[in-house]
Amino acid sequence: MSDLAGIVLAAGEGKRLRPLTADIPKALAPIGGGWTILDVALSNLRAAGIEEVFVVVGYAAEAIERRVSDLEAAHGVRLGLVANDRALDWNNAYSLWLAREHFARGAMVVNGDTVHPVAVEQRMLAARGPGVLIALDDVKVLAEEEMKVVLEDGRLARITKEMEPARAHGEYIGVTLIEPSAAADLAEALERTWRADPSLYYEDGFQAYADAGGEVRTVSVGGLDWVEVDTPADLERARTLGIAPAPAPAREAR
């Protein structure tokens, strides 16, 4: 079993998926087989050996609250909820900062609107090292909206959507591994970010952390099938990928 905590950011409203998300957060959008985006996230974390997961909730939080027991039973995890009462007004730098107390033991952070195979988490665990590690699709052809990354000497130099695609080395896909040694400095960088402008992304917090000397490395997940679900077309693509919840590892004998 892993010593890491899992963190799933699931506070988003998902306006572009209306009316599907009229009463549920985007993380509960169904992808087929009775599973939701959140089911896949939890099963991936559990398959990576993570037994305790904290879900940051905001919009339609009660829809997740009602499912906690069922999700725990289905995926063999212990769930804690972190409430974001500014989810409709502020961006996700604040959401991730709210979960900062769980960074100290190390944490695997997953966006609650991304569908990807457990191979992403497995590659992250195999590449553990100092600082912060982010999953990078260095194969995909980039466009304007992607969260683009520029590297220097193998480390993150720039992460932003506001960049010419041709300049970027790849797209950050929304999975991060935070090592305990980075916990305090990253939390401070996230706080500086949302206090300066609450509309900023947590990736802007990563930029602030890197600018202050923090190490942000990448692991390639290029070639793996994944999708960020923002629109009905994205959701349909997520369904056609056929990514099923990953099997949980066998429990160790006590």
Steps between C-alpha positions, in 0.01 A plus 500: 500500500609856433564756771351770276166670543275532197342835415226540240395850395125470441358843586435609143164593356542368148288767331579375151346163587161645590230372536684183610671692781194694613495304827838322510862610485697417187682221684175302518441510124436140385746340259322167454465169679352671803826684563572871533817703453542493878475120504791476260708747704440311824567160349825622345620636834406178677672290235810713561488390864338814644237421762401847626364759259381855563252644253474878474131574447314821422229520239220246573715359781204317647488273196844365593425504874206265441727252321790484745411163652432343162824637354701372796349155464541491123865603499640390834604849605434728794355829381520842659332807357660846492240774456566792266234762564647729231489247218254703294701819534867406516724276293673178598820645650283554806352148475839331509623730778203393714638144495849614605500317835507174304817593311727429798501122458526531123200511270381389159271770361252422223269741319140389536426558133773284346452141385825307463636148559676396820822480299530876563516450878734205456743706295486776760584260782789351302649848450480622861766742608537841662250782469191484281440264208240568230365277222584634153354393167795570274342335194166677455471777243419812702247776444414822682310373807741237626706554817837520330843435651848618409800319646857609566758240599220254565315725742190712464580852385153613393147364536209693353218492248617838370778377276553425134455122465817468294709620797379232738653161574164348586173526692454451872214251533389571856687241709766607753714331763602727789786374714503581874810716456305730268184523711555820695655702217233393252221589744656845545528546122135404453395745771699782341333415171136507606547797728652695210215402270235241597422438132836331446557129443696275734747463214577867561590388851736242349657785303543706816655198674744445211584871478594492869745216438275199549566198283219397267585200284292321239429140406393416147155350455499563126328229304252411776133560426349767723256788476417813697121523510376854441235456230245240388744401222772439762261288705410293197869447428555393862228241454654365180843460662362212700711581806353290779577538870826324579508193727608568857819333623467205733503600866800394702449239768487648848 
